[in-house]
Amino acid sequence: MAMTEQQAIERDRQDPLGHFKSEFYLKENTVYLNGNSLGLLSRRAEQTLLTSLNDWKEQGIDGWMNGEEPWFYLSEKLGKKSAPLIGAKPEEVIVTGSITVNIHQLVSSFYKPEGKRTKILADAVTFPSDIYALKSMLTLKGFDPAEHLLQAGNPEDHVLDEEELIEAMTEDVALILLPSVLYRSGQVLDMKRLTEEAHSRGIVIGFDLAHSIGALPHELHAWGVDFAMWCNYKYMNNGPGGTGGLFVHEKHFGTSPGLAGWFGSDKDKQFDMEHEFTPAADAGAFQIGTPHVLSSAPLLGSLELFEEAGIDAVRKKSLALTEFFMELADEKLDGLGFTVINPREADKRGGHICLQHTHSASICKALKAGGIVPDFRAPDMIRLAPVALYTGFHDVWRTVDTLARIVKNEEYRAYTNKRNVIA
Ligand SMILES: *Cc1c(COP(=O)(O)O)cnc(C)c1O
């Protein structure tokens, strides 16, 4: 039996992370379940952004070295502070670029086709941009993507079979790129196991952490993962277009960046302005141009919240919220045409619930009209992320109760079953 409404309210009162909700700009009476696409603004993130704006206002060019938060070292500082979230050493992480740009950077650095080993292995259900990047990278290196990009799994499936992924690690594969958590079903892949299997076959492997950073802990260094990239605008609450990040395992320090640029320089050498590139000794070498300061600054405040809450506590609460969601769904949504797409097991479940329904698009519009912000994904999926830092158990109760009402009373019929331009 799932908790009653009263019990859910009581559970929120006892929640050790409950006070974080007031750190965020969350509209009165709104349940925001779209933090897996764009996390909310916190007061701390706003504050650190304002600090950098003020440094610009007061100091102009001198903000680079003498600002309250000197911009010249901001990417390194943010990398160091992000490292605990992914189980990395501080110097293995740099905040820079976006997922797609970082895929281009890291694949151009670590994809080294040689002899029979010329292929890249990915999966058939990942986010399209990752695939566009891999295909263009193959083309640039003179290979035909139709032949050299292998995509394991079935595009019609919602989950990937790890055995199938491992079987696809054949001797013609040079590099593997996989998501840590699938963007639709929320399935968590076993990064440790996949890394071991790849390495035992002499293949380099990287992960796209878009849907896992800030949602669950990682041990990238200990697992020996070669490289990783992510964005910070989803669970990290760094704002629209916020700067992403990348990880390069220390065993690869010294590898030349495929796409070099002056901000990848050793910081003491950068302003010598020599035409001979002297890269930084760590992950900083993989930066390209001038950092996007105003799109990175909010992350500083946002990371404070993660430091205070602790990623293990965030994951624990997130699992309790999604567990409660599924229990309620089994009771209240039974017979209403919903299918739970996300894996049910805790160790396979990411931060969001994924429901499928024939009227998903119109149900999402009805939810939004009712003060609950969902995330629609074509063709027929509703993603609902009860983000631990700003969502409570009663919010989950209200969401499932509203979903049941929308379908029972056919309230969704007031809306067209078509997606808007963005989701
Ligand atoms: C969100 C997301 C992206 C978006 O890439 P950007 O370059 O940051 O726009 C790419 N891949 C995955 C798996 C994502 O979830």
The ligand as a MOL file (V3000), in Angstrom:
LIG
                    3D

  0  0  0     0  0            999 V3000
M  V30 BEGIN CTAB
M  V30 COUNTS 15 15 0 0 0
M  V30 BEGIN ATOM
M  V30 1 C 20.3540 16.8180 -23.0470 0
M  V30 2 C 21.1950 15.9030 -23.8480 0
M  V30 3 C 22.0210 16.3900 -24.8860 0
M  V30 4 C 22.0450 17.8440 -25.2860 0
M  V30 5 O 23.3020 18.2260 -25.7660 0
M  V30 6 P 23.8030 19.7400 -25.7390 0
M  V30 7 O 25.0070 19.7450 -26.5640 0
M  V30 8 O 24.0540 20.1000 -24.3040 0
M  V30 9 O 22.6980 20.5810 -26.3150 0
M  V30 10 C 22.8400 15.4870 -25.5540 0
M  V30 11 N 22.8440 14.1730 -25.2230 0
M  V30 12 C 22.0550 13.6750 -24.2450 0
M  V30 13 C 22.1000 12.2160 -23.9210 0
M  V30 14 C 21.1960 14.5170 -23.5440 0
M  V30 15 O 20.3970 14.0170 -22.6030 0
M  V30 END ATOM
M  V30 BEGIN BOND
M  V30 1 1 1 2
M  V30 2 1 2 3
M  V30 3 2 2 14
M  V30 4 1 3 4
M  V30 5 2 3 10
M  V30 6 1 4 5
M  V30 7 1 5 6
M  V30 8 2 6 7
M  V30 9 1 6 8
M  V30 10 1 6 9
M  V30 11 1 10 11
M  V30 12 2 11 12
M  V30 13 1 12 13
M  V30 14 1 12 14
M  V30 15 1 14 15
M  V30 END BOND
M  V30 END CTAB
M  END
